[in-house]
Amino acid sequence: MDRITLRLGKFPFLNCVPIYHALETGKVKCETRFKIVSGSPTETNALLNKGELELGIISSVAYADMAGKCLILPELSISSYGKVKSVILFSRIPITALDGQPVMLTPHSATSILLLKLIFSKYLGIQPKYLIGEIGQPNGEAVAGLVIGDRALRLQAEKIYPYQLDLGEVWYNLTGLPFVFGLFAVRKSVWEEYKQVVKHIWQALLTSKRWGLNHLKRLARCYSQLSLVEYWQHLNYDLTPLHLKSVKLFFHYLKEAKEIETIPLFSIIET
Ligand SMILES: C=C(O[C@@H]1C=C(C(=O)O)C=C[C@H]1O)C(=O)O
């Protein structure tokens, strides 16, 4: 029996709870030994790229760089059909007035940053001045900023910024497609050597996701926040042909905008 311990990447965001909770808490058993490593999207992207993770969630756009060394795990993603609620551009002034204005881009994101740039350049015809960092710092010069994850949920509740753009909603209105923020990937070399082990953990993730989606209220109570049920219901965790069509369209636009060099082939593990 293989005694490898797989390092499985996860985001430290509430969006991951429905997929990971049952697996992390042992409610769903997995024959494979694994260790969960938590990091922001830019961190898990880099760790998987360097081989410091064997598999896990990454920004969807990171796959464009890593397609040579990674494969996609089926039936899993972090997506939304419309409002995502945790990928938001917050602004002090109307969004259409942001031309030439400083806009902060969170350093934790890869995909959402490019989606925002695309929305500005392709659909709004606006060219803000991009800076990397988080909004809300004292003396910060930015009038607007892209925020992802739990901080985006909190900022929305605080209502400090009067103008807000939900990027999942914009993509859906423009394309009629779900937007795929995160994909699950495994390193090719790991898949080649440990197919059964990878399949075990993939199956455990699917079982854990099913458990999570059937117990959203119970999960929300763990965080003493019943409103999380509605948040999680806005998210979608599948990877259907429609999701893949959407990622391909997104990559096509990114290539047009010279943000990525090539559109990769989408290689999914055979299960
Ligand atoms: C849905 C979200 O989007 C996240 C944003 C990502 C990115 O911008 O690279 C990647 C994965 C997602 O989990 C979120 O932050 O809640």
PDBQT file of the ligand as one rigid body, heavy atoms in Angstrom, charges set to zero:
ROOT
HETATM    1  C1  LIG A 301     -15.025  33.059  -5.092  1.00  0.00    +0.000 C 
HETATM    2  C2  LIG A 301     -13.907  33.620  -4.707  1.00  0.00    +0.000 C 
HETATM    3  O1  LIG A 301     -12.927  33.692  -5.591  1.00  0.00    +0.000 OA
HETATM    4  C3  LIG A 301     -11.631  33.283  -5.292  1.00  0.00    +0.000 C 
HETATM    5  C4  LIG A 301     -10.754  34.103  -6.102  1.00  0.00    +0.000 C 
HETATM    6  C5  LIG A 301      -9.719  33.602  -6.805  1.00  0.00    +0.000 C 
HETATM    7  C6  LIG A 301      -8.796  34.498  -7.567  1.00  0.00    +0.000 C 
HETATM    8  O2  LIG A 301      -9.148  35.662  -7.738  1.00  0.00    +0.000 OA
HETATM    9  O3  LIG A 301      -7.716  34.072  -7.989  1.00  0.00    +0.000 OA
HETATM   10  C7  LIG A 301      -9.532  32.228  -6.832  1.00  0.00    +0.000 C 
HETATM   11  C8  LIG A 301     -10.411  31.387  -6.246  1.00  0.00    +0.000 C 
HETATM   12  C9  LIG A 301     -11.639  31.820  -5.584  1.00  0.00    +0.000 C 
HETATM   13  O4  LIG A 301     -11.955  31.140  -4.425  1.00  0.00    +0.000 OA
HETATM   14  C10 LIG A 301     -13.743  34.220  -3.383  1.00  0.00    +0.000 C 
HETATM   15  O5  LIG A 301     -12.735  34.879  -3.145  1.00  0.00    +0.000 OA
HETATM   16  O6  LIG A 301     -14.635  34.053  -2.565  1.00  0.00    +0.000 OA
ENDROOT
TORSDOF 0
